[in-house]
Amino acid sequence: MGTKTNSSSPRPPRIPQGTRDSRKHTPKADMRGLYQRAIKESFVKLNPRIAVKNPVMFIVWVGTIVTFLVTLDPNLFGTIQLPVNQQRLLNGLITLILFFTVLFANFAEAVAEGRGKAQADTLRATRSDTIARKILPDGSIQEVNSTELRRGDLVKVIANDIIPADGEVIEGIGSVDESAITGESAPVLKQPGTDIASSVTGGTRLLSDQLKIRITADPGQGFIDRMISLVEGAERSKTPNEIALTVLLAVLTQVFLIVVATIPPFAGYIANFVSTLYGVEAGNNLRAGASIAILISLLVALIPTTIGGLLSAIGIAGMDRVAQFNVIATSGRAVEACGDINSLVLDKTGTITFGNRMADEFIPVNGHSVEDMAQVSLVASVFDDTPEGRSIVKLAQNFGAKADFDTSTAEGVEFSAKTRMSGTNLPDGKQIRKGAVDAIKGFVRSRGGNSTSELDAAFERVSRLGGTPLAVCQNDEIYGVIYLKDIVKPGIKERFDQLRRMGVRTIMLTCDNRITASVIAQEAGVDDFIAEATPEDKIEVIRSEQSQGKLVAMTGDGTNDAPALAQANVGLAMNSGTQAAKEAANMVDLDSDPTKLIDLVTIGKQLLITRGALTTFSIANDIAKYFAIIPTIFAAAGIGALNIMGLKSAQSAIISALIYNALIIPALIPLALKGVKFRPLTADQLLRRNIFIYGVGGIIAPFIAIKLIDVILPLS
């Protein structure tokens, strides 16, 4: 194998292409009937056991019940000052508007959940019970239903069979159609023995040859099942930030509830003075302003109902966007953590560069010819089944090299992270190795040989080109350096610039030497790099960043990546990787695209930005509504001059404010589901932008809308 850790192994042939949006290729969900189902679900969510989970909207729910009771009997909580029929009409209108406010909030959540359930139904359609060929301990085949398979069972899959459950390929090689899961039409080559291309997903189809698979998931615990649970919201729990915001909203609601509850005694006390100064009618008007229905209206106008009604929808929509990206997240916590990431740890190969490093040139040293080096390189790579190894063999054959020995009697030496070299032991005792230059130097010295300045010059030349130099030797003699060419992915530098503007630090890990690593790091535009990295280095850099109070994300696919994936705050494992890596991570990418982590940071930040923007808008709305209706309700107390909007009456002001309060929730549903447009800005810039757009806009919008509604309403 090539000189790299397992996590840097080359990717399968199929890599998702195109822009971020164009790669949202999860099988399209059927959204027909979504809104009809959401309307029905809105009424189901009126159940008090469901409603109480949202403290803000539960207060509105209780207020609706109370205003409904005082509509039936206006004198239920004391004698009213206004005519009974007039008060009953006002109370009835308030009840109706509060009822629709709760209903609209339920509708927002139901639409978000409905989208997830529609996606889940589409995924569920790809999962079906199939007949599996289970291999018994004696080697015989028994046909069983796929639901009877358990972790550790062995199954045989032949061409055109549906793979019955998630598993690891332990024997055979074949092309698998994963389009039912990922939407990507190109088949993926599956084979055992490496950290890539050995994992298969239940519900996909084998197109050619046959595979022997070890089942790795019990029924109901496979990737499809987990993704269904994710998008359906069955296992959605509130994230820490969402819980914190819910607590804040609940506290604000309690504060305003206490404030409003203390108004009646103060109003009654002031009404006595008003009656003395301006007459009994003025005092009665002030007491009427403190009626139960009016106070509930004031409370609903004060509490943050907009964000309270949309909070769940925002969280569900964030999970839905992740699912659309073909990523399985273990919880909303992982999605939200993406938005708080401070440091991004990335493998060079396959993430920053294309990954399949190819032999481009043989550079002989110590007087050897290119043909001599080609022959030794071919022998060193004859057992190397990676794309790197195959490219070395192909380049060597172009120079006339060929395997002039019986491969069945030779021994292949596999690459390891410890030795950092691989090769072949021939029957005649010759040991041919290729690997990292310093590793080959050590191998040659252990056998009495010496390195030369020629080797160092070739090493430096390849490194400065940004390539990977592999030294080749036979026993104690070095033959030269193989130039492995790697290419930085186009546009990756711009994406790192975006992350930098958001305050995210990028760290590149590579097993390449320091010179090569520095060239690639400069070309890619990363903030820092670690050369000649070992699996232990990955954990160390993550712990170092976390010790500084930072949240760290990383990608990986190899077994030796598992500890680092578990240590990271966000660990994204490749679906093509090993089971150990996928179990250690809190996210799995079905597309096996390492650059997806950059997209997930964007999605996580978009979730936080959307929640922050709508919270700002909601609180600004409450301030505006407060100044719109308080002066008109208590005009008799001498604050009528503050009615700068010129609202017609207290009744008109109340109804107008409540109508706006109800309508703004469905109006913002599209924004909550789609999310605020992401911009790569720092936290301070985002705060200023939110305050300017959603803060100022949240104050201006209610004044305009309430005035328009007041003009339209036939109340006086």
Secondary structure, DSSP 4 states (H G I P E B T S, - for coil): --SS-GGGPPPPS----S-TGGG--S-----TTHHHHHHHHHHHTTSHHHHTTSHHHHHHHHHHHHHHHHHH-TTTTS--SS-HHHHHHHHHHHHHHHHHHHHHHHHHHHHHHHHHHHHHHHHHHH----EEEEEPTTS-EEEEEGGG--TT-EEEEETTPBP-S-EEEEEE-EEEE-HHHH---S-EEE-SSSSSS-EE-TT-EE-SSEEEEEE-S-TT-SHHHHHHHHHHTTT----HHHHHHHHHHHHHHHHHHHHHHTHHHHHHHHHHHHHHHH-HHHHHHHHHTTSHHHHHHHHHHHS-HHHHHHHHHHHHHHHHHHHHTTEEES-HHHHHHHHT--EEEEETBTTTB-S--EEEEEEE-TT--HHHHHHHHHHHHTT--SHHHHHHHHHHHHTT----S-TTTSEEE---TTT-EEEEE-TTS-EEEEEEHHHHHHHHHHTT----HHHHHHHHHHHHTT-EEEEEEETTEEEEEEEEE--BPTTHHHHHHHHHHTT-EEEEE-SS-HHHHHHHHHHHT-SEEESS--HHHHHHHHHHHHHTT--EEEEE-SGGGHHHHHHSSEEEEETTS-HHHHHHSSEEETT--TTHHHHHHHHHHHHHHHHHHHHHHHHHHHHHHHHHHHHHHTGGGTTGGG-TT--S-HHHHHHHHHHHHHHHHHHHHHHHHH-PPP----HHHHHHHHIIIIIHHHHHHHHHHHHHHHHHS---
